[in-house]
C-alpha cells in the first residue's frame, strides 16, 4: 500500500478481504484519522457490489478508498515526523 500507487477499486486482491479485515482497517482509519477529524463512527463492512468489490458502509465506497486513505494518512504522518523537516 502506497500513497503514490493507489489501489484500484477493481484490484483482485480486494476480493479476498473479509468483513473482519475491513473492520480492522476501519478501526485503524478511525485511530489514524482522529487528529484530522476523520471519525466515521458508523462505518462498517458492507456488501459486495455487482462486480464482486467489497464495499464499506460510509456511503458504500469501495474498500480501496479506505485503504488508499489510510496510505495517504500514513505518508503524511511519516513526512511530517521526519526530523529536520519544516
C-alpha positions as CSV (number, residue, x, y, z in Angstrom):
1,X,0.0,0.0,0.0
2,X,1.5,3.3,-1.1
3,X,0.1,6.8,-1.3
4,X,2.0,7.1,-4.6
5,X,0.4,4.0,-6.1
6,X,-3.2,3.8,-5.0
7,X,-5.2,0.6,-5.2
8,X,-7.8,0.5,-7.9
9,X,-11.3,-0.5,-6.8
10,X,-11.2,-3.5,-9.2
11,X,-7.9,-4.9,-7.8
12,X,-8.4,-8.6,-7.5
13,X,-6.7,-8.6,-4.1
14,X,-9.6,-6.8,-2.6
15,X,-11.9,-9.7,-3.4
16,X,-10.3,-11.7,-0.6
17,X,-10.9,-9.1,2.2
18,X,-13.1,-10.5,4.9
19,X,-15.6,-8.4,6.9
20,X,-13.2,-8.8,9.9
21,X,-10.3,-7.4,7.9
22,X,-12.4,-4.4,6.7
23,X,-13.4,-3.8,10.3
24,X,-9.7,-3.7,11.4
25,X,-9.0,-1.2,8.6
26,X,-11.9,0.9,9.7
27,X,-10.6,0.9,13.3
28,X,-7.2,1.8,12.1
29,X,-8.6,4.7,10.0
30,X,-10.5,6.0,13.0
31,X,-7.4,5.9,15.1
32,X,-5.1,7.4,12.4
33,X,-7.6,9.9,11.2
34,X,-8.9,11.2,14.5
35,X,-6.4,14.1,14.6
36,X,-7.7,15.2,11.1
37,X,-11.4,14.9,12.0
38,X,-12.0,11.6,10.2
39,X,-14.3,9.9,12.6
40,X,-16.9,7.9,10.8
41,X,-18.4,6.3,13.9
42,X,-21.0,4.4,11.8
43,X,-18.6,2.9,9.3
44,X,-18.9,-0.9,8.9
45,X,-18.0,-3.6,6.4
46,X,-20.5,-3.6,3.6
47,X,-21.7,-6.0,1.0
48,X,-20.2,-7.0,-2.3
49,X,-21.4,-5.0,-5.3
50,X,-22.3,-6.4,-8.7
51,X,-18.7,-6.6,-9.7
52,X,-17.6,-8.5,-6.6
53,X,-16.0,-5.5,-5.0
54,X,-16.2,-5.2,-1.2
55,X,-17.9,-2.0,0.0
56,X,-17.5,-0.1,3.2
57,X,-20.7,1.4,4.7
58,X,-19.7,5.0,4.8
59,X,-21.7,5.8,1.7
60,X,-20.9,2.5,0.1
61,X,-17.4,3.4,-1.1
62,X,-15.1,0.7,-2.4
63,X,-12.7,-0.9,0.2
64,X,-9.9,0.5,-2.0
65,X,-10.9,4.1,-0.9
66,X,-10.4,3.1,2.7
67,X,-7.0,1.5,2.0
68,X,-5.9,4.5,-0.1
69,X,-7.0,7.0,2.5
70,X,-5.0,5.1,5.2
71,X,-2.0,5.2,2.9
72,X,-2.3,8.9,2.4
73,X,-2.6,9.5,6.2
74,X,0.5,7.3,6.9
75,X,2.5,9.1,4.2
76,X,1.6,12.5,5.6
77,X,2.5,11.5,9.1
78,X,5.7,9.9,8.0
79,X,6.8,13.0,6.2
80,X,5.6,15.3,9.0
81,X,7.5,13.4,11.6
82,X,10.9,13.4,9.8
83,X,13.4,15.3,12.0
84,X,14.7,18.5,10.5
85,X,11.8,18.9,8.2
86,X,9.8,22.1,8.4
